[in-house]
Amino acid sequence: MALVNVMEMTVKEKLEEILKNENCCKCERCIEDMTALALNKLPTKYVSTHNGKLFSKLNSLVRQNGVDINIAVAEAISCVSKHPSHD
């Protein structure tokens, strides 16, 4: 049995989706900073992968937290774009 932070998976997917249409730095460091900022604004959601329950739980959590995830990711992109941690 493995534990997975569903919120981390969801934020990474949402970030990738939104960044396709953004004109900002997309280097590994900036993406990690964006991910960290967004995750710090959202509740951690761990699920176990036991018996394949991960996907049903994932769908439920994404629907419940969809707006919050979008807002956290958009704010993280904006913040890191304005103040990247590199030159």
Secondary structure, DSSP 8 states (H G I E B T S, - for coil): --EEEHHHHHHHHHHHHHHTT--S---HHHHHHHHHHHHHTS---EEE-GGGTHHHHHHHHHHHHHHHHHHHHHHHHHHHHHS-S--
